[in-house]
Amino acid sequence: MSIKFAYLGPAGTFTEAALQKVAKSGDELIAYANVTATLDAIRTGACQKALVPIENSVEGVVARTLDELAIGEPLVITGEITLPVSFALMVLPATESKDIKSIATHPHAESQCRSFIAKNYPTAQIIESSSTAAAAKGLIKGDYDAAIASEIAAKKYQLKVIASDISDNKSALTRFVMVEKSGKIPAVTGKDRTSLAVFIAIDHAGALLEILNVFAKNQVNLTFIQSRPTGMELGHYHFIIDAEGHIDDKQVADTIAGLKLICEDIRFLGSYPQASR
């Protein structure tokens, strides 16, 4: 049975490249303009699964993904994919390196190519784009001179690559999560990850320590923790937490039970197999 996948587009993004690793022949891959639209495709039933970026090993979290999962209409993570990312500088076929006065890309890509930009195009204007592929696609309109994106995007939009592998960190990885409507949880594999959104009632000294102590007491190792504002008022935060283990593991189940005693609310974001790196 074929599956409709939503992904952060347009065509040529790293998200599409990651999705290609799991999609099968006959599946339909549908690009959306941003993370919210991608996840809304699941909420409305337009697609069955969605793949969105959540974390980069150099730049850190993708804030919109975290906020959508924690505060938006509930969805669950059912899997993850990691992908090495490598960037290239590309232009229209008639453009030369000396003509570049402006460069478009996604902020995460810009931050990973700062040394290259500073050395080779120190006076170029940097223009923010919703994705690296959108920057590549936008070159056709002539609003800027160059784009930083994947070489896949250059081929997709018939662009000329001036410089390849321009990342400052050659071992950068991006983690993507597969998201679906709440339903059946993937089975225990023995190498799983559980994601939670944890809301504290009132911000107070030691609030985070209280949460961490629950994990420590049950010997559950954390792999990721990030505070995010709830949007309700200043000083009102929640934590996105990834922990080793599955909700069907006793230690993880006991941890969640303990968190419920001290937290205002907990949103279960999924238990799923960890990606091999």
N, C-alpha and C positions, 0 to 999 in steps of 0.2 A: 504493500500500500504506500503510495507516494505521500510526502509530507510537504506542507507549505511552511517554509522558513522565512521569517522576517530578519533583516540584518541592517546594521548601520551602513548606509550607502553614501554616495552612489556606487555604482560598479567600480571595482578597482581598489576598494579599501582593504586594509589588513583584516578587518572583520570578515569580509567575503573570503579572503584567503584562508582564514581559520575555519570558516564554515565548510569550505571545500574539503577539509580533512575528514568530515563526518557525513556530509550529504551523500546520498546515493543517486544513481542514475534514475531519472524520472521524478526526483524531488524538484519542487519549485522554489527558487531563491528570489525573494522580493526585497528590493532595496528601499529603505526609508530615510528621510532627511536628517533625523536626529534620534537620540536615545528614547525620548518620550514617545515619539511617533512609532518607533520600533516596538516598544513594549505595549503601546495602546493597540497595536495590531493583534496582540494576544488577548487583551482584555475584551476587544470587540468580536473576537472569533474570526477575524480576517485571515489569521495564520495560526498554526498549531504550536510552533516553537519560535523563539527569537534568540539571536546571538548578539550580545553587546559586550564591549570592553568594560572591564571593571578596575584593572590595576596594571600599572607599568612599573617595571623594576627600576627605572631611572626617575621618572616623573612622579610616580605615586598613583593616587586613586583617581578614578573618573567620577567626579562628584555627582554628576547628574544620574548616573547609574545607581549609586548608593542611595540617593534621595528618592528615586522612583521606587526602588525595592522596599525602602523603609516606610515611606509615607503614602505612596500612591496606592491605588486599588491592589489588594494582595495578589502576589504571584510567587512562585517558588523556583529556586534554582535546581535543575536536575542534572547538571553536568558542567564541566569546565574544560577549556582548551588553552594551552599556552603556545605562543608562536614567537620565534625570533623576529625582530623587526629591523629592517635595513632601509635607509632612505637614499633617494637620489635627487639631484637638482635637474629639472627639466624645463624646456622652453619650446616654443613653436619652431618648426623647422627652419624658418628664415632668421630667427633671432641668434645673435652671437653673445658670448659671455660678456663682452664689453658693453652691451646694450642693457644689461640688467640693472635697473634702478629700484625695482620693487619685487618682493618675493612673497607669495601666499602659501600658507600651510596651516595645519592644526597647531594649537599652542603646545601640545605634548611633543610634536615633531620638532617645532622650533627650539624647544628647550633641550632636545637631544642633539641638536646640530649647531649649537651656539658658537663653538670654537671654529667650525668651518665657516660660518657666516661672518664672524668677526675678522677672520684672517683674509677671506676672499672678497667679501662684499660688505665692508664695515659701514658704508653710508646708505645701504639699501633699506628701503621702507619695508617693514614686515607687516603683512596683512593677514589677519586672523580668518580662518575658514572653519566650517563645521566639521570637516574631515580632510585628510590629505587627498583623497580621491576627488573631493569637491573642488579643492584647489587646482588639481590637475585639469579637471573638466572645465573649470572656469577660465583657463588660459585662452580658450577659443574665443571668448568675448573680448579679449584684449584689455581687460581692466587692470592688469599687472603684467610684468615681464617674465616672471618665472614662478615655478612652484616646487615645493619639496614634497615628495610622495614616494610611493613604491614604484619600482621599475615595472611592475604589473600594470599600474595605472598609466605609465608612459606608453606601453604597448596598446592598452585599451583605447587611449585617446590620440594615438599616433603623434606622440611628442618626441622631441629629441633630448636625449639624456646628455647633459654636459659633464656631470660628475656623479659617480656611483659610490655607494657605501660611505656616505659622508657623516654618519653618526659619530659622536664623540665617544660613545661606549659601544664597542663592537659586540658585546654579549647581552644587549638589552632584550628583555622578554616582555610581552604583553599577555595578560591573562584575560580570557573571555569567559563569560558564563552563559549557559543555555538556560532559558527561562520558559516556563509553561504556566498554565493555570493550575491551581492547587488540585491535587489528585493523588495518584499512587506515587509513593516515595521510592526511589531506586533502592534495590536490595543492598544489604551490607556486603562489602567486598573485603574488609580488613584494612583498607587504605582509603579512608573516607574523610570528608570534610563536612562540618555542620556550620551553617551561617545563621546568625541571629541579629535582630535589631533590638537593643535593650534600652528601655526608657526609664530614667530615674524620676522619682516623684518631684523632688525639690533639689536643686543643686546645693550641695553642702560639702564641707571639708571631709575627705575620706570616701566620697561616693564611689569613685572608681576603684579604690582599694577594696571596698566591700564587695564589689563585683568580682575583682580578680581573686579575692580570697575564696570565693565559691568554686572557681575553677581549680585553684590550687588544692583545696580540700579534697576534691574528687579526682585529682591527678589528671586533669584534662589540659593538654597543651594548646596554647593559643598560637595561631599562625598569622593573625591579622587583627588589628583593632584600630578604629578610626572614629573620632567624635564628629558629629554633624549637628548643626542647629535644627531644631524641629520646625522653625518658622513661626512658632506661636508668639514668642516674646524673647527679648534679650536674656541671655543666661540660661535658656531652656535647651538642653542638649540631649541627644541619644547617642548610643555607641553601636557601630556595626562591628560585629565580632565573628571571626572565623576560628573554629577550633578543630583539632584533630578528632576523628571519631564520627560515629553515626548516631542518630537519635535513638536507634534501637539498642545501642550499647548502654549498659547499666550506668557507667560513669557519666556519660553525656546526659542521659535521662535524669539522673540524680542532680546534675548541675543545673539543668533547666528548672527542676522542681525547687532547688534552693534559690535560684534567681527570682522566681515568682514571689518568694516571701519578702524580698527587699526592694523589688522594682515596681514601678507603676504599671508597666506593661512590657510584654515581650512578644515580638513578632518572629515566628519561625520562618526562615528564608530558604530552608532546604538542607537535606543531607544527600551527598552525592559523591561519586568516586573522584579522588584527586587525580589531576592530570599528571602524566609522566613528563618529566622535564628533560 
